[in-house]
């Protein structure tokens, strides 16, 4: 689960719901992959779940890909995502 936070400059960001404020800030630095599953408009204009995989994303969702194998947005299918990471570039 994600919490939406707004800073003093009225910028919105998303952080994981984890016990301890320090853990929330340090966890992405420890992990190789941080993926957020979020609802997005699909080809049919309906909301579909997608994986956000890159740190630089429009809605500031927590994400990181150290494998270098993932696109910024991926299909929300964990098996396909893991196969793509394992296969590499």
C-alpha positions in Angstrom: 0.0 0.0 0.0 1.1 3.6 -0.7 0.5 6.8 1.2 0.2 10.1 -0.7 2.3 12.9 0.8 2.4 16.6 0.0 5.5 18.6 0.8 5.8 22.3 1.7 6.0 23.2 -2.0 2.6 21.4 -2.6 4.4 18.6 -4.5 2.8 15.2 -4.3 4.8 12.0 -3.8 4.0 8.4 -2.9 5.7 6.4 -0.1 5.3 2.8 1.0 3.2 2.1 4.1 5.9 0.6 6.4 6.3 0.9 10.1 9.0 3.4 11.0 9.8 6.6 9.2 13.4 5.7 8.6 12.5 2.3 7.1 10.3 4.0 4.4 13.3 6.2 3.3 16.0 3.5 3.4 14.2 0.4 1.9 14.4 1.5 -1.7 18.2 1.9 -1.3 18.6 -1.7 -0.2 16.5 -3.4 -2.8 17.4 -4.0 -6.5 13.8 -3.8 -7.7 11.0 -1.6 -6.4 7.8 -1.9 -8.4 4.5 0.0 -7.8 1.3 -1.5 -9.2 -1.1 1.4 -10.0 -4.3 1.9 -12.0 -3.7 3.6 -15.4 -5.8 4.2 -18.5 -5.3 1.4 -21.0 -5.8 1.2 -24.7 -9.6 0.9 -24.3 -9.6 4.0 -22.0 -10.6 1.7 -19.1 -8.5 1.6 -15.9 -6.0 -1.2 -15.9 -3.4 -2.1 -13.4 0.2 -1.5 -14.6 3.6 -1.9 -13.0 5.7 1.4 -12.7 9.3 0.3 -12.8 11.5 3.4 -13.2 12.4 6.0 -10.6 11.6 8.9 -12.8 7.8 8.7 -13.4 5.1 11.4 -13.7 3.3 10.6 -10.5 6.3 10.0 -8.2 5.5 6.4 -7.4 8.2 4.5 -5.6 10.1 2.5 -8.3 13.6 1.4 -9.2 15.1 -1.1 -11.7 18.7 -2.1 -11.2 18.4 -4.9 -13.8 18.1 -2.4 -16.6 15.7 -4.9 -18.3 12.4 -3.2 -17.6 10.5 -0.5 -19.4 9.1 2.4 -17.4 5.6 0.9 -17.5 5.1 -2.9 -17.7 2.1 -5.2 -17.8 0.9 -6.1 -14.4 1.9 -9.8 -14.8 4.4 -10.9 -12.2 5.5 -14.0 -14.0 6.3 -12.0 -17.2 8.1 -9.3 -15.2 10.3 -11.9 -13.4 11.1 -13.7 -16.7 12.1 -10.4 -18.3 14.4 -9.5 -15.3 16.0 -13.0 -15.4 16.5 -12.9 -19.1 18.3 -9.5 -18.9 18.8 -7.2 -21.8 
